[in-house]
Amino acid sequence: MIRWILVVLLVLILIDGLSPWLRRLGVGKLPGDLEFFFLGRVWRLPLTSTLLLSVVCALIAKFL
């Protein structure tokens, strides 16, 4: 259980570090990705980008 928590934490840190690079590629700016301001901060919910990346990862996993 602790291993999965550590893996999820490391993946989130990795995605956070790659976020500016991914945004330059258009990930997070697709139709269906939500961005709003609340409490003086920008909140992003990349729903479509998450779905697209999940499909790509599933296809890669299927063919490997």
Order of alpha helices (4+ residues) and beta strands (2+ residues): alpha-beta-beta-alpha
